[in-house]
Every structure is written in C-alpha cells, then in structure tokens.
Amino acid sequence: MVRNNSGAFVLSTQIWVPQKRPDVFALFADAFQLEKLTPPWLRFRVLTQPPIEMHTGRLIDYQLNLHGFPVRWRTEITDWEPPFHFQDSQIRGPYSLWVHTHTFEEVDGGTLVRDRVVYRVPGGSLVNRLLVQGDLRRIFRYRHEQLPELLGVSEGECEQGEIGISREGEGEQCACAL
C-alpha cells in the first residue's frame, strides 16, 4: 500500500540490549507486554482478548487516555517477519497517519532495537510541537527504561540512543552512540 507521507513526522530511536534477537523479538511479539512498556499516565490497556496470535493482517484494539480524554486505538500488523522486524499501522485512533516499524538486529552479541514511526497529526506542526512530540519522547524514553527490566538485564548494560523527531524527507535524526 502506498501512502502519502507529506506533512508527516518521523520519530527514530534505538536501544542496544545484551540479549539474543529471538528473545527480544518474543517480548515485542506479545501485545500485552506493550502495557508494561507504556507509561502509567496513559492508562494504556489492550482490549483484544487473549491469546493474540501475531501475523500480517492481525487487528489489535487498545484504549488509552491522551491529555485526560479516553481514546480507542486500532492497529493492524501490516508486516510480520520474526525475528527481524514487524510493522503496525493505525486503522483508527488519534493520528492522521501512524506507521510504526520495529526492527531487531544482532550487534556485538546483543540486539539493536530500532523504532521508526512515521506519523501525521491533525493540526500539523503546531499541534505536533505543542502536544505530540514531547509526549512521544516521554513515551519512548519510558519504554527504554522499562525494556531492560523486562528482559532481565540492568539499564547500565544497555546503550540508549537519542529519540529524534524530524520531518519526513529531511533526514532522520537519531544521534546514537553505539
């Protein structure tokens, strides 16, 4: 499916963890782990009944609160290639566009976990700057803080990259010291 990404933003981030790729991928393949990787202030929960068998075409429903307002979110797994990568795309939710690609690469005896989110928000740059990009940075920073614990390693054993947000087509900013 070809999407028009004009007016879109790109969030890029990465973290290296000292765990094997299949183990790291398995954590992300469990949709209910997302509840543990999402900050409590979002009151995020998976609505789809377990078990959730992940595959291309799988629909998953969630509920969360954004700035005090309850929001329902539906995503579709649009690409599924374990243990290398997967992609989820918003079908219904708060964004005009949301395509989240998760990649897992074996590096230096561990796994480099990368997130790339192409998104567009109603209200464009102003709404992104005032409401969205700060929240996204906090959400992914929280994810990076929780991931080591969920994998049974210390945060000090991991190497976190910066969380960069840029305009689509302007070159992605993910200054990562790996």
C-alpha positions as CSV (number, residue, x, y, z in Angstrom):
1,M,0.0,0.0,0.0
2,V,1.4,3.4,-1.0
3,R,0.8,6.2,1.5
4,N,1.2,9.9,1.0
5,N,3.5,11.0,3.8
6,S,3.5,14.7,3.0
7,G,3.3,16.7,6.2
8,A,4.4,13.6,8.2
9,F,6.9,13.5,11.0
10,V,9.4,10.7,11.8
11,L,10.3,9.5,15.2
12,S,13.5,7.4,15.3
13,T,15.1,5.8,18.3
14,Q,17.2,2.8,19.2
15,I,18.5,0.9,22.2
16,W,21.1,-1.9,22.3
17,V,20.3,-4.7,24.8
18,P,22.6,-7.6,25.8
19,Q,20.1,-10.3,24.8
20,K,19.7,-12.5,21.8
21,R,17.4,-11.3,19.0
22,P,14.8,-14.1,19.3
23,D,14.3,-13.4,23.0
24,V,14.0,-9.6,22.4
25,F,11.6,-10.2,19.5
26,A,9.5,-12.5,21.6
27,L,8.9,-9.8,24.2
28,F,7.7,-7.4,21.5
29,A,5.6,-10.1,19.8
30,D,3.4,-10.3,22.9
31,A,0.9,-7.5,22.6
32,F,0.3,-7.5,26.3
33,Q,3.9,-6.5,27.0
34,L,3.0,-3.1,25.5
35,E,1.0,-2.4,28.6
36,K,4.3,-2.7,30.6
37,L,6.3,-0.6,28.1
38,T,3.8,2.3,28.2
39,P,3.9,4.9,30.9
40,P,1.1,4.7,33.6
41,W,-0.1,8.2,32.9
42,L,-1.5,7.0,29.6
43,R,-3.6,4.3,31.3
44,F,-3.0,2.1,28.3
45,R,-4.6,-1.3,28.0
46,V,-5.1,-4.0,25.3
47,L,-8.8,-4.6,24.6
48,T,-8.4,-7.5,22.2
49,Q,-9.0,-10.8,24.0
50,P,-6.0,-13.2,24.5
51,P,-4.5,-15.1,23.0
52,I,-3.3,-12.7,20.3
53,E,-1.6,-14.6,17.6
54,M,0.6,-12.2,15.7
55,H,0.7,-12.3,11.9
56,T,0.3,-9.9,9.0
57,G,-3.3,-8.7,9.0
58,R,-3.8,-9.1,12.7
59,L,-6.0,-6.3,14.2
60,I,-5.5,-5.2,17.8
61,D,-7.6,-2.8,19.8
62,Y,-6.4,-0.6,22.7
63,Q,-7.6,2.1,24.9
64,L,-5.6,4.9,26.5
65,N,-6.0,8.4,27.8
66,L,-4.5,11.4,26.0
67,H,-4.5,14.6,28.0
68,G,-7.4,13.3,30.0
69,F,-9.5,12.1,27.1
70,P,-10.2,8.4,26.6
71,V,-9.1,7.2,23.1
72,R,-9.7,4.0,21.3
73,W,-6.9,2.8,19.0
74,R,-6.9,0.0,16.5
75,T,-3.8,-1.1,14.7
76,E,-3.1,-3.7,12.0
77,I,0.1,-5.7,11.8
78,T,1.0,-4.8,8.2
79,D,4.3,-6.6,8.0
80,W,5.5,-9.6,10.2
81,E,8.9,-11.2,9.8
82,P,10.1,-12.8,13.0
83,P,12.6,-12.3,14.5
84,F,13.8,-9.4,12.2
85,H,11.0,-6.8,12.1
86,F,7.3,-6.1,12.2
87,Q,5.2,-3.1,11.4
88,D,1.9,-1.9,12.8
89,S,-0.3,0.8,11.3
90,Q,-3.1,2.7,12.8
91,I,-6.5,1.9,11.4
92,R,-8.4,4.1,13.9
93,G,-7.0,6.4,16.5
94,P,-5.7,9.9,17.3
95,Y,-3.3,10.3,14.4
96,S,-4.0,11.1,10.8
97,L,-1.2,8.6,10.0
98,W,0.7,6.2,12.2
99,V,3.1,3.6,10.8
100,H,5.4,2.0,13.4
101,T,8.3,-0.2,12.2
102,H,10.2,-2.2,14.8
103,T,13.5,-3.8,13.7
104,F,15.8,-6.1,15.6
105,E,19.4,-6.5,14.5
106,E,22.1,-8.7,16.0
107,V,25.0,-6.4,17.0
108,D,28.0,-7.1,19.3
109,G,26.5,-10.2,20.9
110,G,23.2,-8.4,21.7
111,T,20.3,-6.9,19.9
112,L,19.8,-3.4,18.5
113,V,16.1,-2.5,18.8
114,R,15.1,0.3,16.4
115,D,11.8,2.1,16.3
116,R,10.7,4.2,13.3
117,V,7.4,5.9,13.5
118,V,6.0,7.9,10.5
119,Y,3.1,9.9,11.8
120,R,0.9,12.9,11.0
121,V,-1.3,14.7,13.4
122,P,-4.5,16.8,12.9
123,G,-3.4,20.4,13.2
124,G,0.1,19.8,11.7
125,S,3.3,21.3,13.0
126,L,1.7,23.4,15.7
127,V,-0.1,20.5,17.4
128,N,2.9,18.3,17.0
129,R,5.2,20.9,18.6
130,L,2.7,21.8,21.5
131,L,1.2,18.4,22.3
132,V,2.6,15.4,20.5
133,Q,6.4,15.3,20.1
134,G,7.0,15.9,23.8
135,D,4.6,13.1,24.7
136,L,6.2,10.7,22.2
137,R,9.7,11.4,23.6
138,R,8.5,10.7,27.1
139,I,6.7,7.5,26.0
140,F,9.8,6.1,24.2
141,R,12.1,7.2,27.0
142,Y,9.9,5.3,29.4
143,R,10.0,2.3,27.0
144,H,13.8,2.4,27.1
145,E,13.8,2.5,30.9
146,Q,11.4,-0.5,31.2
147,L,12.8,-2.7,28.4
148,P,16.0,-3.8,30.3
149,E,14.0,-4.9,33.4
150,L,11.5,-6.8,31.3
151,L,14.5,-8.6,29.6
152,G,16.1,-9.3,33.0
153,V,19.2,-7.1,32.4
154,S,20.3,-3.9,34.1
155,E,19.8,-0.5,32.5
156,G,23.6,0.1,32.7
157,E,24.2,-2.9,30.5
158,C,22.2,-1.3,27.7
159,E,23.1,1.6,25.3
160,Q,20.4,4.0,24.6
161,G,20.3,6.3,21.6
162,E,18.6,9.6,21.4
163,I,14.9,10.0,20.4
164,G,14.9,12.0,17.3
165,I,11.9,13.6,15.6
166,S,12.2,15.2,12.2
167,R,10.0,16.0,9.1
168,E,9.6,13.2,6.6
169,G,12.2,13.6,3.9
170,E,14.5,15.9,6.0
171,G,16.8,13.2,7.1
172,E,16.2,11.3,10.3
173,Q,17.9,12.5,13.5
174,C,18.9,9.6,15.7
175,A,22.2,10.5,17.1
176,C,23.2,7.2,18.7
177,A,26.5,6.5,20.4
178,L,26.7,2.8,19.6
